[in-house]
Amino acid sequence: MDDKDHAILKLVQRDARLTADAISAQLGLSPPAVQKRLKKLRDTGVIEREIAVLSPTKLGRGMTIIAEVILERESRAHLDAFKRKMRDAECVQQCYYTTGEADFLLILLVKDIEEYESFTERYFFDESNISRFNTSIVMDRVKTSLDVL
């Protein structure tokens, strides 16, 4: 990858709907050159997905919760089981297996505290391998981004 590829990536990570013509106008490359570079970036997995970023508030999921989860046992089977459950849980937006005191850090989008309480009952209280969890409720989304560059 060169500087032109990085410049293309900076543009498409902000707006994946930009056309090759629009990108070429900003970078001084021809549209076919931009298309070729984009294809290579997609084929090599540098561009993993092109998604729409939705407004949680406008879709009734205005409460963001950060939960730290500490497991009782960390065998491969227990870790895999927890990861699988979190992948399938609709309100879990992000799940990270981490170092430090907590084993997992979760970012959840919920409608209200009652929905989060239901989540904890289903995934934490009914799970014998959860030692404990700590919850933080986000008061203000100061910055949210998926930008890499």
C-alpha positions as CSV (number, residue, x, y, z in Angstrom):
1,M,0.0,0.0,0.0
2,D,1.2,3.5,-0.8
3,D,0.1,7.0,0.1
4,K,-2.7,7.0,-2.6
5,D,-4.2,3.8,-1.1
6,H,-4.1,5.5,2.4
7,A,-5.8,8.6,0.9
8,I,-8.5,6.5,-0.7
9,L,-9.1,4.6,2.6
10,K,-9.4,7.9,4.5
11,L,-12.1,9.0,2.2
12,V,-14.1,5.8,2.0
13,Q,-14.0,5.1,5.8
14,R,-15.9,8.4,6.1
15,D,-18.3,7.8,3.2
16,A,-18.4,4.4,1.6
17,R,-20.8,5.6,-1.1
18,L,-18.2,7.9,-2.7
19,T,-17.9,7.1,-6.4
20,A,-14.6,6.5,-8.1
21,D,-15.2,9.8,-9.9
22,A,-15.6,11.7,-6.7
23,I,-12.5,10.1,-5.2
24,S,-10.5,10.7,-8.3
25,A,-11.4,14.4,-8.3
26,Q,-10.0,14.8,-4.8
27,L,-6.9,12.7,-5.3
28,G,-5.9,13.4,-8.9
29,L,-6.1,9.8,-10.0
30,S,-8.2,8.6,-12.9
31,P,-11.5,6.9,-12.0
32,P,-10.3,3.5,-13.4
33,A,-7.2,3.7,-11.2
34,V,-9.3,4.4,-8.2
35,Q,-11.6,1.5,-9.1
36,K,-8.6,-0.8,-9.5
37,R,-7.1,0.2,-6.1
38,L,-10.5,-0.2,-4.4
39,K,-10.9,-3.7,-5.8
40,K,-7.5,-4.6,-4.6
41,L,-8.2,-3.2,-1.1
42,R,-11.4,-5.2,-0.9
43,D,-9.9,-8.4,-2.3
44,T,-7.0,-8.3,0.1
45,G,-9.3,-7.7,3.1
46,V,-8.0,-4.2,3.9
47,I,-11.6,-3.1,3.4
48,E,-13.5,-5.7,5.5
49,R,-17.0,-4.4,5.1
50,E,-18.9,-1.4,3.8
51,I,-21.7,-0.6,6.3
52,A,-24.3,2.0,7.2
53,V,-23.8,3.7,10.5
54,L,-27.2,4.0,12.1
55,S,-28.5,6.4,14.8
56,P,-29.1,4.4,18.0
57,T,-31.4,7.1,19.4
58,K,-33.6,7.4,16.3
59,L,-34.0,3.6,16.4
60,G,-35.0,3.4,20.0
61,R,-31.6,2.3,21.4
62,G,-30.5,5.5,23.0
63,M,-28.8,4.1,26.1
64,T,-25.2,2.9,25.8
65,I,-23.9,0.6,28.4
66,I,-20.3,-0.4,29.0
67,A,-20.0,-3.7,31.0
68,E,-16.8,-5.3,32.3
69,V,-17.2,-9.1,32.7
70,I,-15.1,-11.3,34.9
71,L,-15.3,-15.0,34.4
72,E,-15.0,-17.7,37.1
73,R,-13.1,-20.1,34.8
74,E,-11.1,-19.2,31.6
75,S,-10.8,-22.6,29.8
76,R,-11.0,-22.5,26.0
77,A,-14.5,-24.0,26.2
78,H,-15.7,-21.4,28.6
79,L,-14.2,-18.5,26.6
80,D,-15.6,-19.8,23.4
81,A,-19.1,-20.3,24.9
82,F,-19.2,-16.8,26.2
83,K,-17.9,-15.3,22.9
84,R,-20.6,-17.3,21.1
85,K,-23.3,-15.9,23.4
86,M,-22.2,-12.4,23.0
87,R,-22.0,-12.7,19.2
88,D,-25.6,-13.8,19.2
89,A,-26.9,-11.2,21.7
90,E,-28.6,-8.5,19.7
91,C,-27.9,-5.5,22.0
92,V,-24.2,-6.3,22.2
93,Q,-22.6,-3.9,19.7
94,Q,-19.0,-4.7,20.5
95,C,-17.3,-7.4,22.6
96,Y,-13.6,-7.5,23.4
97,Y,-11.7,-10.3,25.1
98,T,-9.2,-8.2,27.2
99,T,-6.2,-8.4,29.5
100,G,-6.3,-6.8,32.9
101,E,-8.9,-7.4,35.6
102,A,-11.9,-7.9,33.3
103,D,-12.0,-10.8,30.9
104,F,-14.4,-9.1,28.5
105,L,-15.5,-5.5,27.8
106,L,-18.9,-5.1,26.2
107,I,-20.5,-2.1,24.6
108,L,-24.3,-2.5,24.5
109,L,-27.0,-0.4,23.0
110,V,-30.4,-0.8,24.8
111,K,-33.7,1.0,24.9
112,D,-33.6,1.6,28.6
113,I,-32.4,0.3,31.9
114,E,-35.1,-2.4,32.0
115,E,-33.8,-3.9,28.8
116,Y,-30.3,-4.0,30.3
117,E,-31.7,-5.6,33.4
118,S,-33.3,-8.3,31.3
119,F,-29.9,-8.8,29.5
120,T,-28.1,-9.2,32.7
121,E,-30.6,-11.7,34.0
122,R,-30.3,-13.8,30.8
123,Y,-26.6,-13.6,30.2
124,F,-25.0,-12.9,33.6
125,F,-27.1,-14.0,36.5
126,D,-28.2,-17.3,34.8
127,E,-24.6,-18.1,33.8
128,S,-22.6,-20.0,36.4
129,N,-19.2,-19.0,34.9
130,I,-19.7,-15.2,35.5
131,S,-17.8,-14.3,38.6
132,R,-19.0,-10.7,38.5
133,F,-19.6,-7.7,36.2
134,N,-19.3,-3.9,36.5
135,T,-21.6,-1.6,34.6
136,S,-21.1,2.0,33.4
137,I,-23.9,4.0,31.7
138,V,-22.7,6.4,29.1
139,M,-23.9,9.9,29.8
140,D,-22.6,11.5,26.5
141,R,-21.2,10.0,23.3
142,V,-18.3,12.4,23.0
143,K,-16.7,10.5,20.1
144,T,-17.7,7.4,18.3
145,S,-15.7,6.2,15.3
146,L,-14.7,3.3,13.3
147,D,-11.9,5.2,11.7
148,V,-8.5,3.5,11.5
149,L,-6.7,6.1,9.5
